[in-house]
């Protein structure tokens, strides 16, 4: 889903950082760079993902229960005719 331009941009920036900075500064700046890149992308945190997954599971359970209830009501209505 990431396009090559974004990855090329990241690689280019890492190369520039490595050439211009002492080793201790590279990690700090790499984290800042990656944070900046990821913030521009529509990514979610693991926590947000897990919450949405749980909400979806609950919604599926409710949907299954409602479908069963509708089928039961339809069966009773058909039997009453």
Z-matrix of the N, CA and C atoms (Angstrom, degrees):
N
C 1 1.430
C 2 1.529 1 111.01
N 3 1.315 2 115.77 1 -26.96
C 4 1.455 3 117.66 2 174.93
C 5 1.521 4 107.32 3 -75.98
N 6 1.288 5 116.10 4 134.37
C 7 1.448 6 116.57 5 179.72
C 8 1.525 7 109.95 6 -85.72
N 9 1.317 8 115.65 7 163.94
C 10 1.456 9 121.07 8 -175.83
C 11 1.519 10 112.32 9 -64.00
N 12 1.303 11 117.75 10 -30.17
C 13 1.459 12 120.56 11 -179.53
C 14 1.526 13 111.01 12 -62.10
N 15 1.333 14 116.41 13 -42.62
C 16 1.463 15 120.54 14 179.43
C 17 1.524 16 109.73 15 -64.39
N 18 1.327 17 116.88 16 -45.10
C 19 1.457 18 120.35 17 179.96
C 20 1.526 19 111.65 18 -65.26
N 21 1.318 20 117.30 19 -39.87
C 22 1.461 21 120.64 20 176.71
C 23 1.521 22 111.13 21 -63.79
N 24 1.323 23 115.98 22 -38.89
C 25 1.464 24 120.80 23 177.95
C 26 1.524 25 110.69 24 -62.53
N 27 1.323 26 116.17 25 -44.37
C 28 1.460 27 120.63 26 178.75
C 29 1.530 28 110.40 27 -62.05
N 30 1.313 29 117.11 28 -47.31
C 31 1.465 30 120.91 29 -179.41
C 32 1.521 31 111.16 30 -61.28
N 33 1.308 32 116.29 31 -41.19
C 34 1.461 33 120.72 32 179.32
C 35 1.520 34 110.84 33 -62.97
N 36 1.320 35 116.09 34 -43.78
C 37 1.464 36 119.42 35 -179.92
C 38 1.519 37 111.62 36 -66.86
N 39 1.320 38 117.26 37 -37.94
C 40 1.463 39 119.70 38 176.55
C 41 1.525 40 111.08 39 -62.71
N 42 1.317 41 116.05 40 -41.38
C 43 1.457 42 119.66 41 178.73
C 44 1.519 43 111.17 42 -62.26
N 45 1.322 44 116.83 43 -43.01
C 46 1.464 45 120.82 44 178.05
C 47 1.524 46 110.80 45 -63.10
N 48 1.319 47 116.99 46 -42.92
C 49 1.455 48 120.64 47 179.26
C 50 1.519 49 111.66 48 -62.46
N 51 1.321 50 117.03 49 -45.89
C 52 1.458 51 121.53 50 -177.99
C 53 1.525 52 111.48 51 -62.82
N 54 1.302 53 116.51 52 -36.36
C 55 1.466 54 120.22 53 -178.28
C 56 1.523 55 112.06 54 -74.02
N 57 1.316 56 118.24 55 -29.97
C 58 1.454 57 121.34 56 -171.83
C 59 1.523 58 115.97 57 -104.15
N 60 1.320 59 119.02 58 -10.46
C 61 1.459 60 120.11 59 -172.01
C 62 1.517 61 112.54 60 -121.44
N 63 1.320 62 116.19 61 150.79
C 64 1.463 63 119.03 62 171.77
C 65 1.531 64 110.22 63 -67.66
N 66 1.316 65 116.61 64 159.83
C 67 1.469 66 121.58 65 -173.32
C 68 1.528 67 112.93 66 -56.87
N 69 1.328 68 119.02 67 -36.93
C 70 1.460 69 121.67 68 -178.49
C 71 1.515 70 113.25 69 -65.86
N 72 1.308 71 117.04 70 -29.95
C 73 1.458 72 121.46 71 -177.79
C 74 1.536 73 112.53 72 -83.48
N 75 1.316 74 116.85 73 -21.14
C 76 1.472 75 120.30 74 -175.02
C 77 1.520 76 111.21 75 -61.30
N 78 1.324 77 117.90 76 -47.22
C 79 1.469 78 119.82 77 -178.23
C 80 1.522 79 111.20 78 -62.13
N 81 1.314 80 117.12 79 -45.49
C 82 1.467 81 121.38 80 -179.81
C 83 1.530 82 110.75 81 -59.19
N 84 1.321 83 116.20 82 -46.84
C 85 1.457 84 120.09 83 -178.71
C 86 1.526 85 112.25 84 -72.88
N 87 1.325 86 117.02 85 -31.98
C 88 1.463 87 119.97 86 177.33
C 89 1.526 88 109.81 87 -64.97
N 90 1.322 89 116.50 88 -42.11
C 91 1.468 90 119.63 89 177.85
C 92 1.527 91 110.75 90 -62.34
N 93 1.310 92 116.53 91 -43.01
C 94 1.461 93 119.92 92 179.55
C 95 1.530 94 110.47 93 -63.92
N 96 1.327 95 116.19 94 -41.89
C 97 1.465 96 120.88 95 179.11
C 98 1.520 97 110.94 96 -62.90
N 99 1.332 98 116.52 97 -48.05
C 100 1.463 99 119.70 98 -179.78
C 101 1.524 100 111.23 99 -64.33
N 102 1.305 101 116.66 100 -39.28
C 103 1.459 102 120.20 101 176.99
C 104 1.517 103 110.77 102 -59.82
N 105 1.316 104 116.37 103 -42.16
C 106 1.459 105 121.40 104 178.95
C 107 1.529 106 111.38 105 -64.46
N 108 1.325 107 115.86 106 -44.89
C 109 1.468 108 120.42 107 -179.65
C 110 1.521 109 110.43 108 -64.27
N 111 1.337 110 116.46 109 -45.71
C 112 1.459 111 120.03 110 -178.23
C 113 1.526 112 111.69 111 -67.29
N 114 1.320 113 117.92 112 -31.58
C 115 1.464 114 119.51 113 179.76
C 116 1.525 115 111.13 114 -68.68
N 117 1.335 116 116.92 115 -27.21
C 118 1.466 117 119.78 116 177.83
C 119 1.523 118 112.16 117 -79.13
N 120 1.319 119 116.22 118 -16.23
C 121 1.460 120 120.55 119 178.55
C 122 1.525 121 107.60 120 -92.99
N 123 1.301 122 116.99 121 154.67
C 124 1.465 123 120.74 122 179.27
C 125 1.529 124 109.90 123 -85.80
N 126 1.326 125 115.81 124 72.87
C 127 1.455 126 121.66 125 179.04
C 128 1.523 127 109.04 126 -105.71
N 129 1.302 128 115.66 127 153.56
C 130 1.459 129 120.42 128 176.25
C 131 1.522 130 108.35 129 -117.48
N 132 1.305 131 115.11 130 158.31
C 133 1.457 132 119.47 131 177.69
C 134 1.519 133 109.26 132 -76.52
N 135 1.315 134 116.85 133 164.06
C 136 1.457 135 122.26 134 177.27
C 137 1.526 136 109.69 135 -60.32
N 138 1.334 137 115.95 136 -39.54
C 139 1.465 138 120.49 137 -179.91
C 140 1.531 139 110.49 138 -62.65
N 141 1.331 140 117.42 139 -45.88
C 142 1.468 141 120.83 140 178.74
C 143 1.525 142 110.58 141 -62.19
N 144 1.333 143 116.18 142 -41.09
C 145 1.457 144 121.23 143 179.46
C 146 1.520 145 110.56 144 -62.27
N 147 1.339 146 116.39 145 -47.10
C 148 1.466 147 120.31 146 -179.29
C 149 1.526 148 111.76 147 -63.20
N 150 1.338 149 117.08 148 -39.72
C 151 1.460 150 120.02 149 177.68
C 152 1.524 151 111.62 150 -62.93
N 153 1.318 152 116.74 151 -41.88
C 154 1.462 153 120.27 152 179.40
C 155 1.523 154 111.03 153 -68.03
N 156 1.338 155 116.49 154 -36.72
C 157 1.467 156 120.04 155 177.75
C 158 1.525 157 110.48 156 -63.64
N 159 1.337 158 116.77 157 -42.51
C 160 1.462 159 120.76 158 177.61
C 161 1.530 160 111.13 159 -64.03
N 162 1.319 161 117.06 160 -42.40
C 163 1.466 162 120.73 161 178.84
C 164 1.525 163 110.54 162 -62.87
N 165 1.321 164 116.41 163 -40.42
C 166 1.469 165 120.23 164 178.49
C 167 1.522 166 110.84 165 -65.29
N 168 1.322 167 117.53 166 -41.13
C 169 1.467 168 120.68 167 178.89
C 170 1.529 169 110.32 168 -62.05
N 171 1.318 170 117.34 169 -42.81
C 172 1.471 171 121.03 170 178.39
C 173 1.526 172 110.55 171 -64.36
N 174 1.323 173 116.43 172 -41.41
C 175 1.467 174 120.43 173 179.40
C 176 1.527 175 110.50 174 -63.46
N 177 1.330 176 116.64 175 -39.98
C 178 1.472 177 119.87 176 178.00
C 179 1.523 178 110.97 177 -63.94
N 180 1.341 179 116.79 178 -41.26
C 181 1.462 180 120.10 179 178.72
C 182 1.524 181 110.55 180 -62.63
N 183 1.321 182 117.08 181 -44.69
C 184 1.466 183 120.90 182 178.92
C 185 1.519 184 111.10 183 -63.63
N 186 1.321 185 116.62 184 -40.18
C 187 1.462 186 120.80 185 178.90
C 188 1.525 187 110.58 186 -62.96
N 189 1.319 188 117.11 187 -44.06
C 190 1.465 189 120.57 188 179.09
C 191 1.520 190 110.47 189 -62.30
N 192 1.335 191 116.66 190 -41.51
C 193 1.472 192 119.86 191 178.71
C 194 1.524 193 110.67 192 -64.67
N 195 1.318 194 117.19 193 -42.69
C 196 1.467 195 120.34 194 179.35
C 197 1.523 196 111.75 195 -66.18
N 198 1.332 197 117.23 196 -39.23
C 199 1.462 198 120.07 197 177.76
C 200 1.524 199 110.72 198 -63.03
N 201 1.332 200 116.14 199 -40.34
C 202 1.465 201 119.52 200 178.16
C 203 1.525 202 110.62 201 -65.62
N 204 1.318 203 116.52 202 -40.35
C 205 1.475 204 120.44 203 179.30
C 206 1.528 205 111.28 204 -65.43
N 207 1.326 206 117.12 205 -42.37
C 208 1.466 207 120.73 206 178.07
C 209 1.526 208 109.99 207 -63.43
N 210 1.317 209 117.13 208 -42.55
C 211 1.467 210 120.17 209 178.69
C 212 1.524 211 110.41 210 -61.87
N 213 1.321 212 117.22 211 -39.95
C 214 1.461 213 121.43 212 178.17
C 215 1.527 214 111.35 213 -64.57
N 216 1.321 215 116.76 214 -44.19
C 217 1.475 216 121.00 215 178.83
C 218 1.519 217 110.55 216 -64.58
N 219 1.333 218 116.56 217 -41.79
C 220 1.470 219 119.75 218 178.46
C 221 1.524 220 111.00 219 -63.95
N 222 1.321 221 116.81 220 -38.92
C 223 1.473 222 120.13 221 179.32
C 224 1.523 223 109.93 222 -65.72
N 225 1.296 224 118.02 223 -41.71
C 226 1.479 225 120.98 224 177.86
C 227 1.522 226 110.59 225 -65.11
N 228 1.319 227 117.32 226 -40.12
C 229 1.456 228 120.89 227 -179.91
C 230 1.517 229 110.18 228 -65.81
N 231 1.315 230 116.89 229 -39.61
C 232 1.462 231 120.52 230 178.47
C 233 1.521 232 110.94 231 -67.36
N 234 1.316 233 117.27 232 -35.89
C 235 1.472 234 121.07 233 -179.25
C 236 1.527 235 111.13 234 -71.84
N 237 1.318 236 117.08 235 -30.61
C 238 1.465 237 121.92 236 -179.72
C 239 1.528 238 111.84 237 -74.15
N 240 1.280 239 119.18 238 -19.97
C 241 1.472 240 121.13 239 -177.54
C 242 1.453 241 111.67 240 -73.08
